[in-house]
Amino acid sequence: MSLDILVPVLPESVSDATLVVWHKKTGDWVAEGENLADLETDKVILEVPAPQSGILQSIQIQGGEVVVSGQVLAQLEIQQQQQATSVTKDEPTLSPSVRRLVAETEVDPNAISGSGKHGRILKTDVEDYLSKQQPQTTANTSLRAEQRVPMTRLRAKVAERLLQAQQNAAMLTTFNEVNLKAVIDLRNQYKQRFEDKHSIKLGFMSFFVKASIEALKRFPAINASIDGNDIIYHGYYDIGIAVTTQRGLIVPILRDADQLDFAGIEKGIQDFGSKARNGSISTEDLSGGTFTITNGGIFGSMLSTPILNPPQCAILGMHAIKDRPVVENGEIVIRPIMYLALSYDHRLVDGKEAVQFLGVIKECLEAPAHLLLNI
């Protein structure tokens, strides 16, 4: 008896996907629920599990082809038997990002020693293995190598949306600076008690999320979006946190962030980071959002002009914290300073509002006592 293996129902707003790699070949035994292939959408990697146990009889769609929901990928011959002699060696469990790298580089995962928990193979393990397999070249060898590879779905989507933002919005950026001494002192004073109570570290991002929500409440237009000739004022605060992954930039959403305390914000950010690393982030995690925060400071950026994340009308850019001379009470002192950037759609937000918005964030961060830590 044969059974069709179909493309799973794709997430809402996703019309098609690209088949990235098959993890099984024709004639292989597969167990029910075992991942057969990876599909890449504009946002996430989807797995194609075996509906039942059996032999992979034929493959209809090859890697790199575009597919839609319900399309036949392969046929499975149903057999009521065990895997006992069909597989010579069990393959290690791999995350989607590692599976993709293994497939692209055509390495045998069984030859790689995993450094993760319980011997799990990480992306760095594959990269280390590949670096050791590279042939050595002499110093006087002149190489002008080129490699042409197709743009990933995520990279293509990011490029499309960023270009759309620049073409369709009257984008402008305003800047300010913030003295983070009070935040750093408060964090140093309470970080151990905070971690003991909430089992998570107190970072800087939760302060910026809280300060941004306070500013958004005072300036509702910055939490709004344009739909045709209408302005949609959102009565909730779904904050996007830009995260860099192995596949590119994604922006998971902290839902109803105004209802979260500091611990809830930190746990939400940590959860997104874990999902991003193991490739399990979902379309629901990335959908929506009324305002975005991006932190180029983790890479050492001093100043930048972040690009809008449509249909949002504003995005806050954080940067590196640097000790700088400032004047306080007529004296020059050294303080930890961060430059802030707010990019906004000038069709909806006036310059005065943008400047005052950053002023509120500055005020909240320079006197953070009222941003309760819930400890």
N, C-alpha and C positions, 0 to 999 in steps of 0.2 A: 504494500500500500504506500503511495506517495502523498506527500503533504507539501503544499506551497509555503515557502517562507516569504513573508510579505514585509514591505517597509512599514514600520510602526506608524501609528497616527502621529503626525508631526504637531509640535506645539502651535497654539493659536498665533496667527500672523506670520507663520513660517510656511511658505508655499512649496519649497523643495529642499533637497539636501544632496550632498555629494558623498558617494561611497568612498571612504578613505582607504580601508584595508580589510581583507578577509583574514580571519585568524585560523580558518580551517580550509582545507583543499578538498577537491572531489575525491570521494572514497574514504574520507576520515569518519571515524565514529564520533558522534557528539552526544553529550548528555543533556537531558532536559534542563533548560534554564542557562546553559552554557553560552557565553557570548560568541557569536559567529562572525560578526563584522561591526565596524564602527562607521557611523554616518555623521558627517559634519554639517551643521546648519550655520546660519549667520551668527548664532550666539553660543551654542553648546555642542558637545559631542554626544550622540545617542548610540546606545548599544542595541544590537539585534540579537535577542536571545533565542535559543532553539525552543520551539513550542513543545517538542517531545524528543525522546531519545531515538537515535537511529543513525543511518549512514547518509552523509551529504552526497546526494546522487548527482546533482548537476548545479552549476552556477551560471545564472543568466546575465548578471550585471558585474562588470569588472571595476576595479579601482579607478577613481577619477570620473566616473559617469554620474550624471545628475539623475535623481530619482524623486518620485512623489509618493504621498501616502497611499498605501495599499498596493503599490507596484510589486510584482513578483521578482524576488531577488534570486531564489534558488529553489530546488526541490529536495525534500528530505524523504528517504525511504525508511519507513517506520519498521523497527525490528525490536522485539522484546528479548533483548540479550544484554549482557553486561559488557563493559568496556575492556574486560580483562586482557585480550590479546590484540586488540585493535590499535592500541597506542603503545609505542615502544618506551616512551618516557613522558612522564607528566610534565606539562608546561607550567612554569611558575605563574602565580597570580600577578597580573600587571595592571597598573592604572591606565586609563585611556591615553593619557599623554605619553606614557612610557611605551605602550603598545604601538602607538603611532611612530615614535622614534625608532623602535626596533624594526617596524615594517619598512620605514623609509631607508634605513641603513642596511637592511637585510642581514642583521646579526642574529645569532642563535642565543636566545635569552638563557638557555641552560648553561652557556659558557661564561655567564656573568655572575659574579658574587655580589649578592645584595647586601647593602649596609643599613637598610631600613629595619623596622621592627619585625621580628621573626624572620629575618633574612629577606624581606621584601626588596625588590629591585627598584631603585630610585632613578630618576632621569640623570643625576650626576654619576651614578654607577655606569650607565650606558655610555655617557660621554667620556668617562675615564677609560673604559674598555676600548672605545674607538680611538682615543688618542694614543694608546699603546700599540694599536694596530697600524698606525700611520707609517708609511715608509719614510725613512730619513733622506733628506736631500742635502747636497753639498752646498756650501756657502756661495760658490760662484755660479750656481745654476740659476738662470733667469727664468722665472715663471710668470706668465701673464694669463693665469687661468680664469675662466669665467664659468658660471653655472646658471642656467636658466631653469627656474622652477615656477609652477603656477602659484598665484597668490591664494592663500587660504581663504575660506569663506568669511572667517572672522575679520581678517585683514582687509578684504575687499569691502565688507560692510562698514568697517570703521572708516575706510577711505571715502566711501560714498557719503556717509553721514557728516563727516567733517567738511567735505567739499560742499555739501548741501547747506551746512550751517553758515559757511562763508559767503555763499551765493545768495541765500534767501533771508539773511538777517542783517540788520544795520548794527553790526557788532562793534563794540567799543570797550576799552579796558581802562579802569581807574585803579590807582595804587594807594597803599598806605603802609605804615610800619607799626609794629606792635612790640612793646616791651614785655617779654614773657617771664620776667623775674618773679612776679607774684605767682604765676602758674607753676613755675619750676619749684619755688619754695614750698608751695602748698602740696604739690605732688611728692616732693621729697619727705615732707613731714608726715604724710598720711599713706604713702604707697604701701608700706608693709601691713598696716591695719586693714587697708582696703583689700589687699590680696588675701590676707588671712580670712576676712569675712566673706568675700565674693569668689575666691578661688580663681582670680584672674588679675593680671597686672593692670595698673592704671596708666594709660597712655595719654598722649597729647590730643589724639583725634577726638576723644569724647568731649574735651573742653571746646574744641572748635565746632563740633556738632551742636552742642548746647548754646554756644554763643550765636551760631548762625540761625538757630530756631528763634531765639529772642529777637534777632534783627529782622527775620522774615515776618514775625508777628507785627512788628512796627511798620514794615513796608510790604504790604500784601502783593503789590504789583510784581515784586521780585520772585514771589512764589507762584506766579500766574503763568499762563501760556496763551499764545495766539492761535485761534482756529478760524481761518478765513478772515471775515471782518469782525469776528467776536473775540472778546477777551474772556478767558476762563480763569476765575479766581478760585484757587484750590483751598478748601477749608481744612486741609490736613497737611502734614509735613512728612513726605516720603523722601528721605535724603539719600542720594546716590553717592557712593564712596568709590572713586576710581581705583581699580586694582590692576596691576600689571601681572600678566600670567605668561606662561611659556608660549601660548598661542597669540597673545596680543593683549590690548587694553580692553577690560570689561568694567561695567559699572553696576555692581549689585546694589539693591535698594534696601535701606533700613525703613521698614514700614512704620508709620505713626511714630516717628522718632521722638516727637514731643511727649509721648507717653512713657518713654524709656528713661530710667535713671542712668547714671554713669556706668554702672556695672552692666546694665542691659545693652548699652551702646557698645562697650568693649567686647562683650560676648558675641554680639552680632557681627562685629568686624572680624573677630577671631574666627568665627564660623565661616564667613565668606573666604577668608584666607585659606582655611583648611580645604574647603570645597574647590577653590581655584587651583590649589596644588595637586589635588588628586583627580581633578577633571570631573567632579560630580555636581558642579553648579548647574542649576536648572534655569529654564526660560523664565519661570515665575520669579526667580531671584533677580532677574535682570529687567523685568518689565515695569514700565511706569517711571515714577520719580518726578518730583516737582522742583528739585534743586540739587546741584552736584558739588561735591568737594573733591579736589584732587591735590595730592601732596607730592610735588616734584622735589621737595626738600630731602626725601629719603635717598635720592640719587645725587644730592649736592647742588641742586639748582638754586641759584641766588634770586633770579627773577624770570618771569615768563608771562605770556599772555595766553591763558587757557582758552580753548575753543568751546563754544556752546555745545550742549548735548541736546539736540532738538527732541521734542518741542519745548523744552525748558528755555527760559529766557535769561538765565544767569548761571554762572559757575564761579566758585571761589577757588583760587589757587594759593596753596601754602608753599613755603619755600624753606631753605635751610636756616637754622638758627645760628647766628654768628654773634660773637662778642664785638660790640661797637661802642665808640665813645658817644655819649649823649649828655645833654645839659639838664641837670636836676637842681632846682633851687640855686641857680646861678653857678653851679660847679659842674665840671666835666667828670663824669663817672663812666665806668664800663658796664654795659648791660647786655643781656642776651636778646638780640633783636631779630625779628622775622619780617620780611617784606610780604605783604598780602596783595593779591591781584583779584579784582572782580571784573570778569568779562560779562557784558550784558547786551541785550537787544534794545537798541535805542528807540525802536518803534514803540516799545512798551514802557521802558524805564528811562526816566530823565536823569541827566548827569547829577543833579542835586540829590536825588534819591540814592543813587549809587554811592556817592561820597558819604552821605549820612549813614547808609547801610554799613559801610566799612567802619565808620566811626562808632557805631553801636558794638560791632564785633571787637574793636579795639578797647572800648570801655569795659566790656564784659571780661575780656582776657586780662586786662591790667588791674581789675579789681574783681577777682573771681569768687570771692567769699559767698556771694549770693547764688552762685551756681552750685546747688547742694550736691554733696558727694554721697549722701545716704549712708553715712557710717556713724 
